[in-house]
Amino acid sequence: MKATAPWVRTRLRTAPGSAAALLLLVLVTSFLAAAFPGAVAAYESRGLRHEVSSASPDGSVIQLSSDPWQDVDGEPEKIFDALEARRLTENYQQILAALPKSLRVDTGQSAYGARTRKPVAATDTWLPELNGGWPVFTLSAQTAVAEHSTPASGRLPRATAGSVTPATETVEAAVTSATARALRIKVGSTIHVPRANGAPLAVRVTGIVEPLRPQQSYWSVEPVLRTPTYLHTPDQPPLPYWHGALLLAPEAAPVLLSMGGEAYWRVAPDPAGMDVADLSRITQTIASLEQGPLLSALRTEVAPQLETSTGLDDVLIEFDGIRAAINPVVAVAAFGVGSVAGVVLLMTGGLAASRRHHELSLLRSRGGSVRGIAGRLLAEVAVPVLAGAALGCVLALVVVPGGRTPPALLASAAVALFACATLPLRAAFLHRRPRLHGDRNDLVRARPSRRRTVAELTLLVLTVAAVTALRRRGTSDGDADALISAAPVLLGVIAALLLVRLYPLPLRLAALPVARRRGAVGFLSLARAGRSSATATVLPLLALLVALTTVAFGGSVLSGVADARDRASLAAIGADARIDADRGLPDKLAGTVRNMAGVNDVAPVYRDFDLDLRDGRLDRVTLLAVDPDSYARLAGRTGLGPFRAAELRKSSGVLPALASPAVAERLRGRATEIGPADGPFSVRVDKVLSTTPAVSDGDFLVVDAAGLPGRHLASTLLISGPSVADADLEPAARAAGSAIVKLRSAERDRFTTSPVQSGAERIYAVAAAAGVGYAVLALVLSLLQTSAERTALLGRLRTMGMTRRQGRRLLILENLPQTLLAAAGGALVGWVAILLLAPGIDLGRLALAGQASLGQVRLRADPVSLLLPALGVVAIASAVAAAQAWLITRRTTTTELRVGDTR
């Protein structure tokens, strides 16, 4: 131990720059490795909270209900007690206590009380009567109305505990301001509702309240509590009638027993307290609560016939499906960057071992053991590596919110272990036997050993298995393992090994014509490229190929996601913007919009959603009456069912039409009289289209508006213009009445609201940037590894008459073959990887998160992602080589040529 400490201290003082560079490299690598699991967990947790909070209240709240008449057999006292406010509160506390901590409850938006299971009809003639009959009411005795509303007039209803029974004749109630306006209810109004036995119940309205946060769970699980709605009779056609709510005091709940009342408890989950690590436990809790041990326990404590229902499990299952489909795609980026980082760390150890080759050979020749030398090197490397790994881990935990400590520690520890082992193991392997002079290991002369051949064949088998499994199983269902996610990396490794084997052949072919030409620079550069070490060539080439493959793959994923969102938003809107109205739009509106800034074209469309094809079928068909010229231009520009305007123009008594496949089959390609659209008309389907701009789904029939009987005002304007603004269209739409403006840009933004999508895209962007950074570092390390040898060579050549300009050209051209090989190979491998893996990768969940359907969104090669990084590698390598050549040629020759120097 005493001998080791001076060695470490001496080495660190001797080469502080190398130690600092290694510390910085390990710090960055440790930070990326430690931040990755935390970043994934963070965006998944945000995505889980987003999905639960954006779900409809009735789709996320856990609803429990109990019928007192079924729970208690023939004991009136117990039946009455079941709806007492005290008893309902006790049951609510029991339900909350039974739920595990993983399912946090938002007590502020949870509610409980009693209600009528079915609406009851009012018998008062002063209430507004619609075509379907008199209004009906839901009577609800829900707790905490005072905390979730503000009084608009009057006061809240009152009742003392035990004073209300099923036979009570009069109770007090409140209504919301929306209910009061729609049903003409005032403070002091009395509403009479019938009961199965006895006189009608008189409900006297004592106050009108304004709900607070009406869109949240307290008011929106049962929306009629805050806003009256229409119900419809079962007649044909259905006739509407009003449905409102009367809010009773909680102590008045027993009166509802005379009208088939039930007790209920609505437990609202707290999205802010949800974490993706608890997803499986929450799902198990919901399953147990719906039909399992937890439901049995609550039936024992609360009510024997307790029923539960919730849509929260559907929300969690949908989120888990999106997450499972995205994770394998994200894992591809992680494997790519991790592999490149590992190769760069290996190159760092190789560079250090190469520069200290003579020092370590001297130690071995003087009796140093391999174990002792490796131990000293390990202690020397451990100081900057452990410090960098620790700093990177701490930085990742600080920067990434919600990062998990155990995965971050394991990732940083793996980086530290790998970085510590590279130099000792490399040195131990090279100096396992004392040697005075090493054999030549030229790239052209090197012959692969049998062990290397076996290892390469093993990697080839693994790569074929991974690619085959990915193409067959895909990633859309999340059923992908590490081998499948590593398929692009394995393709890059195989390509690197193949290119190293083939590399000597183009060098030999290029050297033949160059050798016959005048001048030594070209021949010397190719000779030097061929004399480079095979070991020193494999790692840089491997790093560059894997990095370029990762960047190309990641760039193509991001490009494919953007393209899918563009296509989905275009299919949903049909143009850059549209204005829709239930009734006809004014004729002058199209001209007004056409003259707005940023608008290129406007296509007016009349839509009739219930076209009668007169074939006895009830399938819904949308009639689209269009202007042939503007609509044809729009269809051709968007690619949504392009056609020629002449195909819609009427040349005889029959109106030509464009139809969806189902409508074309029903009309059978012959002239058919259909309608009415203000009168019957005859059409003949001349062309079948799978899509059209005016409708995003369903069956349709497109005809020339001028050929229809009668006059039809356009109900939709399809607007073309990439810079059209909502601020310009909204005033025009408001002036036209109840028209709605929809923008393609707003529709596209809707696909990017999920944190899971945006988080995965950020991971890919960071992976691409990290891949480029490691690729540049690999280039620099490969040049530094032969820097001393190049310097000495150039010094000798300058004594023979080579000019500085020729020396610079020599150093740049010497590095060019390997760089061109890596750039061309990286672009080719990236393209092949995307071509091979595209059938197994579905980007639909990543791009659209289930909000739209485009079928399977295939991965496509992005030319920019393929070519730009490859050209960048060539440019950077040439710039680094030029800078190195400029520095070397400025030094004096005597400085580089020293007596006894073996370089």
URFEN-V18826 format. One record per backbone hydrogen bond with DSSP energy under -1.0 kcal/mol. NH is the residue of the N-H (numbers start at 1). CO is the residue of the C=O. If there is no record, write none. Layout:
# URFEN-V18826
nh = <NH:NH>
co = <CO:CO>
This chain:
# URFEN-V18826
nh = <5:7:8:9:10:11:12:13:14:15:19:20:21:22:23:24:25:26:27:28:29:30:31:32:33:34:35:36:39:40:41:42:43:44:45:46:47:48:49:50:51:52:53:54:59:60:61:62:63:64:65:66:70:71:72:79:80:81:82:83:84:88:89:90:91:92:93:94:95:96:97:98:99:103:106:107:109:111:113:115:116:117:120:122:123:130:132:133:136:137:138:140:141:143:150:152:153:155:163:168:171:173:174:175:177:180:181:182:183:185:188:189:191:193:196:201:202:203:204:205:206:208:209:210:212:216:220:221:225:226:227:229:231:233:241:243:244:246:247:248:252:253:255:256:257:258:259:260:261:262:263:264:265:266:267:270:273:274:278:279:282:283:284:285:286:287:288:289:290:291:295:296:297:298:299:300:301:302:306:307:309:315:316:317:318:319:320:321:322:323:324:325:326:327:330:331:332:334:335:336:337:338:339:340:341:342:343:344:345:346:347:348:349:350:351:352:353:354:355:356:357:360:361:362:363:364:365:366:367:368:373:374:375:376:377:378:379:380:381:382:385:386:387:388:389:390:391:392:393:394:395:396:397:398:399:400:403:408:409:410:411:412:413:414:415:416:417:418:419:420:421:422:425:426:427:428:429:430:431:443:444:446:453:454:455:456:457:458:459:460:461:462:463:464:465:466:467:468:469:470:471:472:473:474:475:478:480:485:486:487:490:491:492:493:494:495:496:497:498:499:500:501:502:503:507:508:509:510:511:512:514:515:517:524:525:526:527:528:529:530:531:534:538:539:541:542:543:544:545:546:547:548:549:550:551:552:553:554:555:556:557:558:559:560:561:562:563:564:565:566:567:568:569:570:571:572:573:574:576:577:578:579:580:581:585:589:592:593:594:595:596:599:600:601:603:605:606:608:611:622:623:624:625:626:631:632:633:634:635:636:637:638:639:641:647:648:655:657:658:659:660:664:665:666:667:668:670:672:674:675:677:681:683:684:686:687:689:701:702:703:705:707:708:715:716:717:718:719:720:724:729:730:733:734:735:737:739:740:742:744:747:748:749:750:751:752:758:759:760:761:762:763:764:765:766:767:768:769:770:771:772:773:774:775:776:777:778:779:780:781:782:783:784:785:787:790:791:792:793:794:795:796:797:798:799:801:802:807:808:809:810:811:812:813:814:815:819:820:821:822:823:824:825:826:827:828:829:830:831:832:833:834:835:836:837:838:840:841:843:847:848:849:851:866:867:868:871:872:873:874:875:876:877:878:879:880:881:882:883:884:885:886:887:888:889:891:897:901>
co = <1:3:4:5:6:7:8:9:10:11:15:16:17:18:19:20:21:22:23:24:25:26:27:28:29:30:31:32:35:36:37:38:39:40:41:42:43:44:45:46:47:48:49:50:56:57:57:267:309:265:307:263:67:67:68:75:76:77:78:80:81:84:85:86:87:88:89:90:91:92:93:94:95:100:268:105:106:266:264:262:139:260:137:135:192:133:240:130:242:120:244:246:114:112:210:208:208:206:160:165:202:204:247:207:209:176:177:178:179:180:205:186:203:201:258:193:169:191:171:189:173:153:175:150:148:213:216:217:222:223:223:243:241:239:231:229:136:138:174:140:249:250:252:253:254:255:256:257:256:115:66:113:64:111:62:104:270:271:275:276:278:279:280:281:282:283:284:285:286:287:288:292:293:294:295:296:297:298:303:65:63:311:312:313:314:315:316:317:318:319:320:321:322:323:326:327:328:330:331:332:333:334:335:336:337:338:339:340:341:342:343:344:345:346:347:348:349:350:351:352:354:356:357:358:359:360:361:362:364:363:369:370:371:372:373:374:375:376:377:378:381:382:383:384:385:386:387:388:389:390:391:392:393:394:395:396:400:404:405:406:407:408:409:410:411:412:413:414:415:416:417:418:421:422:423:424:425:426:427:532:530:442:449:450:451:452:453:454:455:456:457:458:459:460:461:462:463:464:465:466:467:468:469:470:840:475:478:481:482:484:486:487:488:489:490:491:492:493:494:495:496:497:498:499:503:504:505:506:507:508:510:511:514:520:521:522:523:524:525:526:527:441:534:535:537:538:539:540:541:542:543:544:545:546:547:548:549:550:551:552:553:554:555:556:557:558:559:560:561:562:563:564:565:566:567:568:569:570:719:719:742:717:740:715:714:586:588:589:590:591:593:596:720:720:718:716:625:623:621:699:608:701:606:703:627:628:629:630:631:632:633:634:635:639:644:645:682:684:702:687:700:660:661:662:663:664:667:683:681:612:679:674:672:655:657:657:659:622:658:624:626:704:705:605:605:579:603:577:601:721:725:726:729:730:731:734:737:580:578:576:743:744:745:746:748:749:754:755:756:757:758:759:760:761:762:763:764:765:766:767:768:769:770:771:772:773:774:775:776:777:778:779:780:781:784:786:787:788:789:790:791:792:793:794:795:798:797:803:804:805:806:807:808:809:810:811:815:816:817:818:819:820:821:822:823:824:825:826:827:828:829:830:831:832:833:834:837:838:857:843:844:845:848:862:863:864:867:868:869:870:871:872:873:874:875:876:877:878:879:880:881:882:883:884:885:888:893:898>
